[in-house]
Amino acid sequence: MSDAETPSIPASPLAEYKAILRAVIDSRPSGTRQRLAEAIGKNRSFISQIVNPAYPTPIPVQHLDTIFHICHFAPQEQRAFLAAYRAAHPGRLDDIESKRPMRRLVVELPDFGDPVANAHADRIIAGVARGITALMSANENEDDAEPGGKS
């Protein structure tokens, strides 16, 4: 069978949601992978792993909102992605969906007169917010851990 005849149907729900993410990113402007890497505080090689259906590296649930925001998922793309994500990782989304509701805060910053500097300042502020959220999640997970058990 030639490559043209090989079906491109993903073999697993994990490969399916990665294929959806890859298709979304590939249809976005150049630089989307780099912006995504910066937004979630990872190297660009991590983005390559999470969009490649051949790699078993799962996408951490805490990065999903950022991925949807940076990559501008259409509603149908997000529904398909989440359906495959739920199938690949049963219960993982339930934990995050049942957590404390989030609120949006608008912060006004000076315009630095340079798009690169403005984007850098935006990433710093977003990183602080993600760090606070991660700290809260870590503390909640420690509180939920059973006495004498590993957390």
N, CA, C and O atoms as a GROMACS GRO file, in nm:
protein
  604
    1MET      N    1   0.085  -0.118   0.000
    1MET     CA    2   0.000   0.000   0.000
    1MET      C    3   0.089   0.124   0.000
    1MET      O    4   0.181   0.133   0.081
    2SER      N    5   0.064   0.217  -0.087
    2SER     CA    6   0.144   0.339  -0.093
    2SER      C    7   0.096   0.437   0.014
    2SER      O    8  -0.008   0.418   0.076
    3ASP      N    9   0.177   0.543   0.036
    3ASP     CA   10   0.139   0.644   0.134
    3ASP      C   11   0.006   0.708   0.099
    3ASP      O   12  -0.071   0.743   0.189
    4ALA      N   13  -0.023   0.724  -0.029
    4ALA     CA   14  -0.148   0.786  -0.071
    4ALA      C   15  -0.267   0.697  -0.036
    4ALA      O   16  -0.378   0.747  -0.016
    5GLU      N   17  -0.244   0.565  -0.030
    5GLU     CA   18  -0.353   0.472   0.001
    5GLU      C   19  -0.366   0.448   0.151
    5GLU      O   20  -0.467   0.394   0.196
    6THR      N   21  -0.266   0.486   0.229
    6THR     CA   22  -0.270   0.463   0.373
    6THR      C   23  -0.376   0.553   0.435
    6THR      O   24  -0.374   0.674   0.416
    7PRO      N   25  -0.468   0.493   0.509
    7PRO     CA   26  -0.570   0.577   0.571
    7PRO      C   27  -0.508   0.668   0.675
    7PRO      O   28  -0.414   0.628   0.745
    8SER      N   29  -0.559   0.791   0.686
    8SER     CA   30  -0.503   0.885   0.783
    8SER      C   31  -0.589   0.892   0.908
    8SER      O   32  -0.583   0.991   0.982
    9ILE      N   33  -0.668   0.790   0.934
    9ILE     CA   34  -0.754   0.787   1.051
    9ILE      C   35  -0.667   0.758   1.172
    9ILE      O   36  -0.598   0.656   1.175
   10PRO      N   37  -0.670   0.846   1.274
   10PRO     CA   38  -0.590   0.822   1.393
   10PRO      C   39  -0.630   0.691   1.461
   10PRO      O   40  -0.747   0.653   1.460
   11ALA      N   41  -0.531   0.623   1.519
   11ALA     CA   42  -0.553   0.492   1.579
   11ALA      C   43  -0.612   0.499   1.719
   11ALA      O   44  -0.667   0.400   1.766
   12SER      N   45  -0.603   0.612   1.786
   12SER     CA   46  -0.650   0.622   1.923
   12SER      C   47  -0.710   0.761   1.947
   12SER      O   48  -0.686   0.854   1.869
   13PRO      N   49  -0.788   0.774   2.055
   13PRO     CA   50  -0.840   0.909   2.086
   13PRO      C   51  -0.728   1.009   2.111
   13PRO      O   52  -0.741   1.126   2.076
   14LEU      N   53  -0.617   0.965   2.172
   14LEU     CA   54  -0.503   1.054   2.195
   14LEU      C   55  -0.449   1.105   2.061
   14LEU      O   56  -0.425   1.224   2.045
   15ALA      N   57  -0.429   1.014   1.968
   15ALA     CA   58  -0.380   1.054   1.835
   15ALA      C   59  -0.483   1.141   1.765
   15ALA      O   60  -0.447   1.231   1.689
   16GLU      N   61  -0.612   1.114   1.790
   16GLU     CA   62  -0.717   1.193   1.726
   16GLU      C   63  -0.715   1.338   1.774
   16GLU      O   64  -0.721   1.430   1.693
   17TYR      N   65  -0.706   1.360   1.907
   17TYR     CA   66  -0.708   1.500   1.952
   17TYR      C   67  -0.579   1.571   1.915
   17TYR      O   68  -0.580   1.692   1.892
   18LYS      N   69  -0.468   1.499   1.908
   18LYS     CA   70  -0.344   1.561   1.864
   18LYS      C   71  -0.353   1.599   1.716
   18LYS      O   72  -0.302   1.704   1.675
   19ALA      N   73  -0.416   1.514   1.636
   19ALA     CA   74  -0.434   1.544   1.493
   19ALA      C   75  -0.523   1.668   1.475
   19ALA      O   76  -0.499   1.750   1.386
   20ILE      N   77  -0.625   1.680   1.559
   20ILE     CA   78  -0.711   1.799   1.552
   20ILE      C   79  -0.631   1.923   1.586
   20ILE      O   80  -0.638   2.023   1.515
   21LEU      N   81  -0.553   1.916   1.695
   21LEU     CA   82  -0.470   2.031   1.735
   21LEU      C   83  -0.370   2.066   1.626
   21LEU      O   84  -0.352   2.184   1.595
   22ARG      N   85  -0.306   1.967   1.568
   22ARG     CA   86  -0.209   1.993   1.462
   22ARG      C   87  -0.276   2.062   1.343
   22ARG      O   88  -0.221   2.157   1.287
   23ALA      N   89  -0.394   2.014   1.304
   23ALA     CA   90  -0.464   2.075   1.191
   23ALA      C   91  -0.501   2.221   1.222
   23ALA      O   92  -0.490   2.308   1.135
   24VAL      N   93  -0.544   2.246   1.344
   24VAL     CA   94  -0.578   2.383   1.382
   24VAL      C   95  -0.454   2.471   1.376
   24VAL      O   96  -0.457   2.578   1.315
   25ILE      N   97  -0.346   2.427   1.437
   25ILE     CA   98  -0.223   2.507   1.439
   25ILE      C   99  -0.169   2.528   1.298
   25ILE      O  100  -0.125   2.637   1.264
   26ASP      N  101  -0.174   2.423   1.215
   26ASP     CA  102  -0.124   2.435   1.078
   26ASP      C  103  -0.205   2.534   0.995
   26ASP      O  104  -0.155   2.588   0.896
   27SER      N  105  -0.329   2.558   1.035
   27SER     CA  106  -0.412   2.653   0.959
   27SER      C  107  -0.404   2.795   1.015
   27SER      O  108  -0.472   2.886   0.966
   28ARG      N  109  -0.322   2.814   1.116
   28ARG     CA  110  -0.306   2.946   1.178
   28ARG      C  111  -0.179   3.014   1.126
   28ARG      O  112  -0.096   2.949   1.062
   29PRO      N  113  -0.165   3.142   1.153
   29PRO     CA  114  -0.048   3.215   1.102
   29PRO      C  115   0.084   3.159   1.157
   29PRO      O  116   0.088   3.094   1.262
   30SER      N  117   0.188   3.185   1.083
   30SER     CA  118   0.323   3.147   1.125
   30SER      C  119   0.350   3.207   1.263
   30SER      O  120   0.311   3.321   1.290
   31GLY      N  121   0.416   3.132   1.347
   31GLY     CA  122   0.450   3.181   1.481
   31GLY      C  123   0.354   3.133   1.588
   31GLY      O  124   0.378   3.158   1.706
   32THR      N  125   0.246   3.065   1.549
   32THR     CA  126   0.148   3.019   1.648
   32THR      C  127   0.211   2.920   1.745
   32THR      O  128   0.184   2.925   1.865
   33ARG      N  129   0.294   2.829   1.695
   33ARG     CA  130   0.358   2.732   1.785
   33ARG      C  131   0.446   2.801   1.887
   33ARG      O  132   0.448   2.763   2.004
   34GLN      N  133   0.519   2.902   1.843
   34GLN     CA  134   0.607   2.975   1.935
   34GLN      C  135   0.524   3.050   2.039
   34GLN      O  136   0.558   3.050   2.158
   35ARG      N  137   0.417   3.116   1.995
   35ARG     CA  138   0.330   3.189   2.090
   35ARG      C  139   0.268   3.093   2.190
   35ARG      O  140   0.256   3.125   2.309
   36LEU      N  141   0.230   2.975   2.144
   36LEU     CA  142   0.172   2.875   2.233
   36LEU      C  143   0.275   2.827   2.334
   36LEU      O  144   0.245   2.814   2.452
   37ALA      N  145   0.396   2.800   2.288
   37ALA     CA  146   0.503   2.756   2.378
   37ALA      C  147   0.528   2.860   2.486
   37ALA      O  148   0.540   2.827   2.604
   38GLU      N  149   0.534   2.986   2.447
   38GLU     CA  150   0.558   3.093   2.544
   38GLU      C  151   0.441   3.107   2.640
   38GLU      O  152   0.461   3.132   2.759
   39ALA      N  153   0.318   3.092   2.589
   39ALA     CA  154   0.200   3.110   2.673
   39ALA      C  155   0.188   3.002   2.780
   39ALA      O  156   0.139   3.029   2.890
   40ILE      N  157   0.231   2.880   2.749
   40ILE     CA  158   0.221   2.774   2.850
   40ILE      C  159   0.353   2.750   2.922
   40ILE      O  160   0.364   2.660   3.006
   41GLY      N  161   0.454   2.830   2.889
   41GLY     CA  162   0.581   2.821   2.960
   41GLY      C  163   0.661   2.696   2.928
   41GLY      O  164   0.727   2.641   3.015
   42LYS      N  165   0.654   2.652   2.804
   42LYS     CA  166   0.726   2.532   2.762
   42LYS      C  167   0.814   2.564   2.641
   42LYS      O  168   0.801   2.670   2.580
   43ASN      N  169   0.903   2.470   2.610
   43ASN     CA  170   0.986   2.484   2.490
   43ASN      C  171   0.903   2.450   2.366
   43ASN      O  172   0.801   2.382   2.374
   44ARG      N  173   0.950   2.499   2.254
   44ARG     CA  174   0.880   2.470   2.129
   44ARG      C  175   0.882   2.320   2.098
   44ARG      O  176   0.791   2.270   2.031
   45SER      N  177   0.982   2.249   2.145
   45SER     CA  178   0.988   2.103   2.122
   45SER      C  179   0.871   2.033   2.193
   45SER      O  180   0.823   1.931   2.145
   46PHE      N  181   0.827   2.087   2.305
   46PHE     CA  182   0.711   2.031   2.375
   46PHE      C  183   0.586   2.045   2.288
   46PHE      O  184   0.504   1.953   2.281
   47ILE      N  185   0.573   2.158   2.222
   47ILE     CA  186   0.459   2.180   2.133
   47ILE      C  187   0.464   2.078   2.020
   47ILE      O  188   0.362   2.023   1.981
   48SER      N  189   0.583   2.054   1.967
   48SER     CA  190   0.596   1.954   1.860
   48SER      C  191   0.551   1.816   1.909
   48SER      O  192   0.489   1.742   1.833
   49GLN      N  193   0.580   1.783   2.033
   49GLN     CA  194   0.540   1.653   2.087
   49GLN      C  195   0.389   1.644   2.108
   49GLN      O  196   0.328   1.541   2.080
   50ILE      N  197   0.328   1.754   2.157
   50ILE     CA  198   0.185   1.745   2.186
   50ILE      C  199   0.097   1.757   2.061
   50ILE      O  200  -0.022   1.727   2.066
   51VAL      N  201   0.154   1.800   1.949
   51VAL     CA  202   0.075   1.805   1.825
   51VAL      C  203   0.104   1.687   1.734
   51VAL      O  204   0.040   1.673   1.629
   52ASN      N  205   0.199   1.603   1.770
   52ASN     CA  206   0.235   1.490   1.686
   52ASN      C  207   0.164   1.364   1.734
   52ASN      O  208   0.193   1.314   1.843
   53PRO      N  209   0.069   1.311   1.654
   53PRO     CA  210  -0.005   1.192   1.694
   53PRO      C  211   0.083   1.070   1.718
   53PRO      O  212   0.040   0.975   1.784
   54ALA      N  213   0.205   1.069   1.667
   54ALA     CA  214   0.295   0.955   1.686
   54ALA      C  215   0.356   0.952   1.827
   54ALA      O  216   0.399   0.846   1.873
   55TYR      N  217   0.359   1.067   1.895
   55TYR     CA  218   0.415   1.073   2.030
   55TYR      C  219   0.306   1.047   2.133
   55TYR      O  220   0.195   1.100   2.120
   56PRO      N  221   0.335   0.966   2.235
   56PRO     CA  222   0.234   0.937   2.337
   56PRO      C  223   0.219   1.046   2.443
   56PRO      O  224   0.140   1.031   2.536
   57THR      N  225   0.295   1.155   2.432
   57THR     CA  226   0.290   1.262   2.531
   57THR      C  227   0.150   1.324   2.532
   57THR      O  228   0.108   1.382   2.432
   58PRO      N  229   0.078   1.313   2.646
   58PRO     CA  230  -0.055   1.373   2.652
   58PRO      C  231  -0.046   1.524   2.669
   58PRO      O  232   0.057   1.576   2.711
   59ILE      N  233  -0.153   1.591   2.638
   59ILE     CA  234  -0.160   1.735   2.662
   59ILE      C  235  -0.212   1.754   2.804
   59ILE      O  236  -0.321   1.707   2.836
   60PRO      N  237  -0.135   1.823   2.889
   60PRO     CA  238  -0.182   1.846   3.026
   60PRO      C  239  -0.311   1.929   3.026
   60PRO      O  240  -0.323   2.029   2.956
   61VAL      N  241  -0.406   1.884   3.106
   61VAL     CA  242  -0.538   1.946   3.109
   61VAL      C  243  -0.532   2.094   3.144
   61VAL      O  244  -0.615   2.172   3.097
   62GLN      N  245  -0.436   2.134   3.227
   62GLN     CA  246  -0.430   2.275   3.268
   62GLN      C  247  -0.392   2.368   3.153
   62GLN      O  248  -0.407   2.490   3.166
   63HIS      N  249  -0.344   2.313   3.042
   63HIS     CA  250  -0.307   2.397   2.928
   63HIS      C  251  -0.418   2.411   2.823
   63HIS      O  252  -0.404   2.486   2.726
   64LEU      N  253  -0.527   2.341   2.842
   64LEU     CA  254  -0.630   2.340   2.737
   64LEU      C  255  -0.689   2.478   2.710
   64LEU      O  256  -0.702   2.517   2.594
   65ASP      N  257  -0.725   2.552   2.814
   65ASP     CA  258  -0.783   2.685   2.791
   65ASP      C  259  -0.686   2.775   2.716
   65ASP      O  260  -0.727   2.849   2.626
   66THR      N  261  -0.559   2.769   2.752
   66THR     CA  262  -0.459   2.850   2.684
   66THR      C  263  -0.447   2.809   2.538
   66THR      O  264  -0.438   2.894   2.449
   67ILE      N  265  -0.447   2.679   2.513
   67ILE     CA  266  -0.439   2.628   2.376
   67ILE      C  267  -0.558   2.678   2.295
   67ILE      O  268  -0.542   2.726   2.183
   68PHE      N  269  -0.679   2.667   2.352
   68PHE     CA  270  -0.798   2.712   2.280
   68PHE      C  271  -0.790   2.862   2.250
   68PHE      O  272  -0.830   2.907   2.142
   69HIS      N  273  -0.740   2.938   2.345
   69HIS     CA  274  -0.731   3.083   2.328
   69HIS      C  275  -0.626   3.122   2.224
   69HIS      O  276  -0.655   3.199   2.133
   70ILE      N  277  -0.505   3.070   2.238
   70ILE     CA  278  -0.394   3.107   2.148
   70ILE      C  279  -0.422   3.059   2.005
   70ILE      O  280  -0.393   3.130   1.908
   71CYS      N  281  -0.478   2.939   1.992
   71CYS     CA  282  -0.498   2.880   1.859
   71CYS      C  283  -0.632   2.918   1.796
   71CYS      O  284  -0.658   2.883   1.681
   72HIS      N  285  -0.716   2.990   1.869
   72HIS     CA  286  -0.845   3.036   1.817
   72HIS      C  287  -0.926   2.921   1.759
   72HIS      O  288  -0.964   2.923   1.642
   73PHE      N  289  -0.953   2.821   1.842
   73PHE     CA  290  -1.034   2.708   1.800
   73PHE      C  291  -1.174   2.755   1.763
   73PHE      O  292  -1.234   2.835   1.835
   74ALA      N  293  -1.226   2.706   1.654
   74ALA     CA  294  -1.367   2.728   1.619
   74ALA      C  295  -1.449   2.638   1.712
   74ALA      O  296  -1.397   2.537   1.761
   75PRO      N  297  -1.575   2.672   1.737
   75PRO     CA  298  -1.656   2.590   1.828
   75PRO      C  299  -1.661   2.442   1.791
   75PRO      O  300  -1.653   2.356   1.878
   76GLN      N  301  -1.675   2.411   1.662
   76GLN     CA  302  -1.682   2.271   1.621
   76GLN      C  303  -1.547   2.201   1.640
   76GLN      O  304  -1.543   2.082   1.672
   77GLU      N  305  -1.438   2.273   1.620
   77GLU     CA  306  -1.305   2.215   1.643
   77GLU      C  307  -1.286   2.185   1.791
   77GLU      O  308  -1.231   2.081   1.828
   78GLN      N  309  -1.330   2.277   1.876
   78GLN     CA  310  -1.316   2.257   2.019
   78GLN      C  311  -1.402   2.140   2.066
   78GLN      O  312  -1.357   2.060   2.148
   79ARG      N  313  -1.523   2.128   2.014
   79ARG     CA  314  -1.610   2.015   2.053
   79ARG      C  315  -1.546   1.883   2.013
   79ARG      O  316  -1.544   1.789   2.092
   80ALA      N  317  -1.495   1.875   1.890
   80ALA     CA  318  -1.432   1.751   1.843
   80ALA      C  319  -1.308   1.719   1.927
   80ALA      O  320  -1.285   1.604   1.965
   81PHE      N  321  -1.228   1.822   1.954
   81PHE     CA  322  -1.107   1.803   2.035
   81PHE      C  323  -1.144   1.750   2.173
   81PHE      O  324  -1.086   1.653   2.220
   82LEU      N  325  -1.240   1.816   2.238
   82LEU     CA  326  -1.278   1.776   2.375
   82LEU      C  327  -1.339   1.636   2.379
   82LEU      O  328  -1.317   1.563   2.475
   83ALA      N  329  -1.414   1.599   2.277
   83ALA     CA  330  -1.471   1.463   2.273
   83ALA      C  331  -1.358   1.360   2.267
   83ALA      O  332  -1.362   1.260   2.339
   84ALA      N  333  -1.259   1.384   2.182
   84ALA     CA  334  -1.145   1.292   2.172
   84ALA      C  335  -1.062   1.295   2.300
   84ALA      O  336  -1.014   1.191   2.345
   85TYR      N  337  -1.046   1.413   2.360
   85TYR     CA  338  -0.968   1.426   2.484
   85TYR      C  339  -1.037   1.347   2.596
   85TYR      O  340  -0.971   1.277   2.673
   86ARG      N  341  -1.170   1.360   2.606
   86ARG     CA  342  -1.244   1.284   2.708
   86ARG      C  343  -1.229   1.134   2.686
   86ARG      O  344  -1.213   1.058   2.782
   87ALA      N  345  -1.234   1.091   2.561
   87ALA     CA  346  -1.219   0.948   2.531
   87ALA      C  347  -1.078   0.899   2.565
   87ALA      O  348  -1.060   0.786   2.612
   88ALA      N  349  -0.978   0.983   2.542
   88ALA     CA  350  -0.839   0.944   2.569
   88ALA      C  351  -0.807   0.948   2.718
   88ALA      O  352  -0.727   0.868   2.767
   89HIS      N  353  -0.870   1.040   2.790
   89HIS     CA  354  -0.838   1.060   2.932
   89HIS      C  355  -0.968   1.070   3.012
   89HIS      O  356  -1.005   1.178   3.057
   90PRO      N  357  -1.037   0.958   3.031
   90PRO     CA  358  -1.165   0.961   3.105
   90PRO      C  359  -1.148   1.022   3.244
   90PRO      O  360  -1.057   0.986   3.319
   91GLY      N  361  -1.237   1.114   3.276
   91GLY     CA  362  -1.238   1.175   3.409
   91GLY      C  363  -1.147   1.294   3.427
   91GLY      O  364  -1.166   1.372   3.520
   92ARG      N  365  -1.048   1.310   3.342
   92ARG     CA  366  -0.951   1.419   3.360
   92ARG      C  367  -1.018   1.556   3.345
   92ARG      O  368  -0.986   1.648   3.421
   93LEU      N  369  -1.108   1.570   3.251
   93LEU     CA  370  -1.177   1.698   3.235
   93LEU      C  371  -1.278   1.722   3.347
   93LEU      O  372  -1.307   1.836   3.381
   94ASP      N  373  -1.332   1.614   3.403
   94ASP     CA  374  -1.428   1.629   3.512
   94ASP      C  375  -1.364   1.702   3.630
   94ASP      O  376  -1.427   1.786   3.693
   95ASP      N  377  -1.240   1.669   3.658
   95ASP     CA  378  -1.169   1.732   3.770
   95ASP      C  379  -1.157   1.882   3.747
   95ASP      O  380  -1.184   1.960   3.838
   96ILE      N  381  -1.116   1.921   3.629
   96ILE     CA  382  -1.095   2.064   3.603
   96ILE      C  383  -1.227   2.138   3.590
   96ILE      O  384  -1.237   2.254   3.630
   97GLU      N  385  -1.329   2.073   3.535
   97GLU     CA  386  -1.458   2.138   3.520
   97GLU      C  387  -1.530   2.156   3.652
   97GLU      O  388  -1.616   2.243   3.665
   98SER      N  389  -1.495   2.075   3.753
   98SER     CA  390  -1.560   2.086   3.883
   98SER      C  391  -1.482   2.176   3.979
   98SER      O  392  -1.525   2.197   4.092
   99LYS      N  393  -1.369   2.228   3.935
   99LYS     CA  394  -1.287   2.316   4.020
   99LYS      C  395  -1.353   2.452   4.034
   99LYS      O  396  -1.455   2.482   3.973
  100ARG      N  397  -1.291   2.532   4.115
  100ARG     CA  398  -1.337   2.668   4.142
  100ARG      C  399  -1.354   2.744   4.011
  100ARG      O  400  -1.268   2.736   3.923
  101PRO      N  401  -1.463   2.818   3.997
  101PRO     CA  402  -1.480   2.896   3.874
  101PRO      C  403  -1.374   3.005   3.863
  101PRO      O  404  -1.326   3.058   3.964
  102MET      N  405  -1.339   3.034   3.742
  102MET     CA  406  -1.237   3.137   3.717
  102MET      C  407  -1.307   3.269   3.689
  102MET      O  408  -1.424   3.273   3.651
  103ARG      N  409  -1.234   3.376   3.709
  103ARG     CA  410  -1.286   3.509   3.677
  103ARG      C  411  -1.184   3.578   3.588
  103ARG      O  412  -1.065   3.545   3.590
  104ARG      N  413  -1.230   3.673   3.513
  104ARG     CA  414  -1.143   3.746   3.421
  104ARG      C  415  -1.113   3.882   3.483
  104ARG      O  416  -1.201   3.949   3.536
  105LEU      N  417  -0.987   3.920   3.474
  105LEU     CA  418  -0.941   4.049   3.525
  105LEU      C  419  -0.878   4.124   3.409
  105LEU      O  420  -0.792   4.071   3.339
  106VAL      N  421  -0.919   4.246   3.390
  106VAL     CA  422  -0.862   4.328   3.284
  106VAL      C  423  -0.757   4.418   3.348
  106VAL      O  424  -0.786   4.490   3.444
  107VAL      N  425  -0.637   4.414   3.293
  107VAL     CA  426  -0.527   4.495   3.345
  107VAL      C  427  -0.485   4.592   3.236
  107VAL      O  428  -0.462   4.553   3.122
  108GLU      N  429  -0.475   4.719   3.272
  108GLU     CA  430  -0.430   4.819   3.177
  108GLU      C  431  -0.280   4.840   3.194
  108GLU      O  432  -0.231   4.865   3.304
  109LEU      N  433  -0.209   4.829   3.084
  109LEU     CA  434  -0.064   4.848   3.082
  109LEU      C  435  -0.031   4.962   2.987
  109LEU      O  436  -0.108   4.992   2.895
  110PRO      N  437   0.082   5.024   3.008
  110PRO     CA  438   0.122   5.128   2.912
  110PRO      C  439   0.159   5.065   2.778
  110PRO      O  440   0.206   4.951   2.773
  111ASP      N  441   0.138   5.139   2.673
  111ASP     CA  442   0.181   5.096   2.541
  111ASP      C  443   0.329   5.132   2.529
  111ASP      O  444   0.366   5.248   2.538
  112PHE      N  445   0.412   5.031   2.510
  112PHE     CA  446   0.555   5.054   2.503
  112PHE      C  447   0.600   5.107   2.367
  112PHE      O  448   0.717   5.137   2.347
  113GLY      N  449   0.506   5.119   2.274
  113GLY     CA  450   0.540   5.170   2.143
  113GLY      C  451   0.613   5.071   2.055
  113GLY      O  452   0.662   5.105   1.948
  114ASP      N  453   0.620   4.947   2.102
  114ASP     CA  454   0.691   4.842   2.029
  114ASP      C  455   0.609   4.714   2.043
  114ASP      O  456   0.588   4.667   2.154
  115PRO      N  457   0.563   4.657   1.932
  115PRO     CA  458   0.480   4.536   1.941
  115PRO      C  459   0.550   4.420   2.013
  115PRO      O  460   0.485   4.342   2.082
  116VAL      N  461   0.681   4.408   1.996
  116VAL     CA  462   0.755   4.301   2.063
  116VAL      C  463   0.755   4.322   2.214
  116VAL      O  464   0.731   4.228   2.290
  117ALA      N  465   0.781   4.445   2.258
  117ALA     CA  466   0.780   4.476   2.401
  117ALA      C  467   0.639   4.459   2.459
  117ALA      O  468   0.623   4.407   2.569
  118ASN      N  469   0.537   4.504   2.385
  118ASN     CA  470   0.399   4.487   2.431
  118ASN      C  471   0.365   4.339   2.448
  118ASN      O  472   0.306   4.300   2.549
  119ALA      N  473   0.401   4.256   2.350
  119ALA     CA  474   0.373   4.113   2.358
  119ALA      C  475   0.448   4.050   2.474
  119ALA      O  476   0.395   3.963   2.543
  120HIS      N  477   0.571   4.093   2.497
  120HIS     CA  478   0.650   4.040   2.609
  120HIS      C  479   0.583   4.074   2.742
  120HIS      O  480   0.573   3.988   2.829
  121ALA      N  481   0.538   4.197   2.758
  121ALA     CA  482   0.468   4.237   2.881
  121ALA      C  483   0.340   4.155   2.899
  121ALA      O  484   0.308   4.114   3.010
  122ASP      N  485   0.268   4.133   2.790
  122ASP     CA  486   0.145   4.052   2.798
  122ASP      C  487   0.176   3.910   2.845
  122ASP      O  488   0.104   3.854   2.927
  123ARG      N  489   0.286   3.852   2.792
  123ARG     CA  490   0.324   3.716   2.833
  123ARG      C  491   0.363   3.712   2.981
  123ARG      O  492   0.333   3.615   3.050
  124ILE      N  493   0.430   3.816   3.028
  124ILE     CA  494   0.469   3.820   3.170
  124ILE      C  495   0.345   3.820   3.258
  124ILE      O  496   0.337   3.743   3.353
  125ILE      N  497   0.249   3.905   3.227
  125ILE     CA  498   0.126   3.914   3.307
  125ILE      C  499   0.050   3.782   3.301
  125ILE      O  500   0.003   3.732   3.403
  126ALA      N  501   0.037   3.724   3.182
  126ALA     CA  502  -0.033   3.596   3.167
  126ALA      C  503   0.041   3.487   3.244
  126ALA      O  504  -0.022   3.399   3.303
  127GLY      N  505   0.174   3.490   3.244
  127GLY     CA  506   0.252   3.392   3.319
  127GLY      C  507   0.230   3.403   3.468
  127GLY      O  508   0.222   3.301   3.538
  128VAL      N  509   0.221   3.524   3.519
  128VAL     CA  510   0.193   3.542   3.662
  128VAL      C  511   0.056   3.483   3.695
  128VAL      O  512   0.042   3.414   3.796
  129ALA      N  513  -0.044   3.510   3.613
  129ALA     CA  514  -0.179   3.456   3.637
  129ALA      C  515  -0.177   3.303   3.634
  129ALA      O  516  -0.238   3.239   3.720
  130ARG      N  517  -0.107   3.243   3.536
  130ARG     CA  518  -0.098   3.097   3.530
  130ARG      C  519  -0.025   3.042   3.652
  130ARG      O  520  -0.061   2.937   3.704
  131GLY      N  521   0.078   3.113   3.697
  131GLY     CA  522   0.152   3.070   3.814
  131GLY      C  523   0.066   3.070   3.939
  131GLY      O  524   0.074   2.977   4.020
  132ILE      N  525  -0.016   3.173   3.957
  132ILE     CA  526  -0.108   3.178   4.071
  132ILE      C  527  -0.206   3.062   4.064
  132ILE      O  528  -0.233   2.997   4.165
  133THR      N  529  -0.261   3.037   3.945
  133THR     CA  530  -0.355   2.927   3.927
  133THR      C  531  -0.288   2.793   3.956
  133THR      O  532  -0.348   2.708   4.023
  134ALA      N  533  -0.166   2.773   3.908
  134ALA     CA  534  -0.094   2.648   3.933
  134ALA      C  535  -0.066   2.630   4.082
  134ALA      O  536  -0.077   2.520   4.134
  135LEU      N  537  -0.030   2.738   4.149
  135LEU     CA  538  -0.004   2.732   4.293
  135LEU      C  539  -0.131   2.693   4.368
  135LEU      O  540  -0.127   2.610   4.458
  136MET      N  541  -0.243   2.752   4.330
  136MET     CA  542  -0.370   2.718   4.394
  136MET      C  543  -0.405   2.572   4.368
  136MET      O  544  -0.450   2.502   4.458
  137SER      N  545  -0.385   2.526   4.246
  137SER     CA  546  -0.415   2.386   4.211
  137SER      C  547  -0.328   2.291   4.291
  137SER      O  548  -0.375   2.188   4.338
  138ALA      N  549  -0.199   2.325   4.305
  138ALA     CA  550  -0.108   2.240   4.381
  138ALA      C  551  -0.151   2.233   4.527
  138ALA      O  552  -0.149   2.126   4.588
  139ASN      N  553  -0.190   2.347   4.584
  139ASN     CA  554  -0.235   2.348   4.723
  139ASN      C  555  -0.364   2.269   4.741
  139ASN      O  556  -0.379   2.198   4.840
  140GLU      N  557  -0.456   2.281   4.644
  140GLU     CA  558  -0.581   2.205   4.652
  140GLU      C  559  -0.554   2.056   4.641
  140GLU      O  560  -0.618   1.976   4.709
  141ASN      N  561  -0.459   2.017   4.555
  141ASN     CA  562  -0.425   1.876   4.541
  141ASN      C  563  -0.362   1.822   4.669
  141ASN      O  564  -0.388   1.708   4.706
  142GLU      N  565  -0.280   1.902   4.737
  142GLU     CA  566  -0.221   1.859   4.864
  142GLU      C  567  -0.331   1.842   4.969
  142GLU      O  568  -0.326   1.748   5.048
  143ASP      N  569  -0.429   1.932   4.969
  143ASP     CA  570  -0.539   1.923   5.065
  143ASP      C  571  -0.623   1.799   5.040
  143ASP      O  572  -0.677   1.741   5.134
  144ASP      N  573  -0.634   1.758   4.912
  144ASP     CA  574  -0.715   1.643   4.876
  144ASP      C  575  -0.644   1.510   4.899
  144ASP      O  576  -0.707   1.404   4.901
  145ALA      N  577  -0.510   1.515   4.916
  145ALA     CA  578  -0.432   1.392   4.932
  145ALA      C  579  -0.470   1.322   5.061
  145ALA      O  580  -0.498   1.386   5.162
  146GLU      N  581  -0.471   1.190   5.054
  146GLU     CA  582  -0.504   1.112   5.173
  146GLU      C  583  -0.387   1.117   5.271
  146GLU      O  584  -0.272   1.119   5.229
  147PRO      N  585  -0.417   1.121   5.403
  147PRO     CA  586  -0.309   1.117   5.502
  147PRO      C  587  -0.225   0.992   5.485
  147PRO      O  588  -0.278   0.882   5.469
  148GLY      N  589  -0.095   1.009   5.489
  148GLY     CA  590  -0.003   0.895   5.477
  148GLY      C  591   0.017   0.850   5.335
  148GLY      O  592   0.104   0.766   5.310
  149GLY      N  593  -0.061   0.903   5.239
  149GLY     CA  594  -0.047   0.864   5.098
  149GLY      C  595   0.046   0.959   5.027
  149GLY      O  596   0.080   1.065   5.079
  150LYS      N  597   0.085   0.919   4.908
  150LYS     CA  598   0.170   1.006   4.827
  150LYS      C  599   0.084   1.105   4.754
  150LYS      O  600  -0.024   1.071   4.705
  151SER      N  601   0.131   1.230   4.747
  151SER     CA  602   0.054   1.330   4.673
  151SER      C  603   0.120   1.362   4.544
  151SER      O  604   0.069   1.444   4.467
   0.00000   0.00000   0.00000
